[in-house]
Amino acid sequence: MVLERQIAIHGVLAPFSSLRSKDVYLGWESIQAPICDDNSSLVSDATDPRIVLEWTRIIHLLSSHRFVSFAIGLNSVLDRILADHKNLSSVTIFAPPEFEFVASSSPMLEKIVRLHILPQRATYIDLAALPDKQRLRTLLPDVDLEITNDVNVTQGLAINGVEIAAPEILSSKEFIVHGITQAFKMAKFPNASR
């Protein structure tokens, strides 16, 4: 589209590509914005190699793959999770299609979201290779998930009795998302606010 004789505006189909060699080395496909808090204050520089998890991208991908309520819940408590896990470099997320807890109180919502996240990347093959009753550490202190192969599932693998219905629906070097049939039960949650 031409506006004037000397100015032209063109549509862009994808983010601008970064030509800096250190960005290519980090595996970034687009220019990275700095990470800011709710007040638009700079929290950290996106070019810092320690910042490897792209939470905004994860939340966007969850939303665009029918996990909107879980994405909203994650976004609501993300600041507190990051405050407790400053060096978190990889995660496994178990995302339910319906996340009815999104309207829960903030402390309860935070517990439930943390229960659905492991502090390491685990592929479906990694999980399937684990023995029955193997415990999986979550971001919720003192609360683990458990491989439950003895549960009546149509095929595949279950965690805490919940089937992984869509393994590895989203994946990168730093994160992986497995779609599960429902949210994990919260019967064994500690009463503490965190």
RAQUI-V888151 format. One record per residue. N is the residue number from 1. SS is DSSP state (alpha for helix, beta for strand, coil for the rest). Layout:
N|SS ; N|SS
This chain:
1|coil ; 2|beta ; 3|coil ; 4|coil ; 5|coil ; 6|coil ; 7|coil ; 8|beta ; 9|coil ; 10|coil ; 11|coil ; 12|coil ; 13|coil ; 14|coil ; 15|coil ; 16|coil ; 17|coil ; 18|coil ; 19|coil ; 20|coil ; 21|alpha ; 22|alpha ; 23|alpha ; 24|alpha ; 25|alpha ; 26|coil ; 27|coil ; 28|coil ; 29|coil ; 30|coil ; 31|coil ; 32|coil ; 33|coil ; 34|coil ; 35|beta ; 36|beta ; 37|coil ; 38|coil ; 39|coil ; 40|coil ; 41|coil ; 42|beta ; 43|beta ; 44|beta ; 45|coil ; 46|coil ; 47|coil ; 48|coil ; 49|coil ; 50|coil ; 51|coil ; 52|coil ; 53|coil ; 54|coil ; 55|alpha ; 56|alpha ; 57|alpha ; 58|alpha ; 59|alpha ; 60|alpha ; 61|alpha ; 62|alpha ; 63|alpha ; 64|alpha ; 65|coil ; 66|coil ; 67|coil ; 68|alpha ; 69|alpha ; 70|alpha ; 71|alpha ; 72|alpha ; 73|alpha ; 74|alpha ; 75|alpha ; 76|alpha ; 77|alpha ; 78|alpha ; 79|alpha ; 80|alpha ; 81|alpha ; 82|alpha ; 83|alpha ; 84|alpha ; 85|coil ; 86|coil ; 87|coil ; 88|coil ; 89|coil ; 90|coil ; 91|beta ; 92|beta ; 93|beta ; 94|beta ; 95|beta ; 96|beta ; 97|coil ; 98|coil ; 99|coil ; 100|alpha ; 101|alpha ; 102|alpha ; 103|alpha ; 104|coil ; 105|coil ; 106|alpha ; 107|alpha ; 108|alpha ; 109|alpha ; 110|alpha ; 111|alpha ; 112|alpha ; 113|alpha ; 114|alpha ; 115|alpha ; 116|coil ; 117|beta ; 118|beta ; 119|coil ; 120|coil ; 121|coil ; 122|coil ; 123|coil ; 124|alpha ; 125|alpha ; 126|alpha ; 127|alpha ; 128|alpha ; 129|coil ; 130|coil ; 131|coil ; 132|coil ; 133|coil ; 134|coil ; 135|beta ; 136|beta ; 137|beta ; 138|beta ; 139|coil ; 140|coil ; 141|coil ; 142|coil ; 143|coil ; 144|beta ; 145|beta ; 146|beta ; 147|beta ; 148|coil ; 149|coil ; 150|coil ; 151|coil ; 152|coil ; 153|coil ; 154|coil ; 155|coil ; 156|coil ; 157|coil ; 158|beta ; 159|beta ; 160|coil ; 161|coil ; 162|beta ; 163|beta ; 164|beta ; 165|beta ; 166|beta ; 167|beta ; 168|beta ; 169|beta ; 170|beta ; 171|beta ; 172|coil ; 173|coil ; 174|coil ; 175|beta ; 176|beta ; 177|beta ; 178|beta ; 179|beta ; 180|beta ; 181|coil ; 182|coil ; 183|coil ; 184|coil ; 185|coil ; 186|coil ; 187|coil ; 188|coil ; 189|coil ; 190|coil ; 191|coil ; 192|coil ; 193|coil ; 194|coil
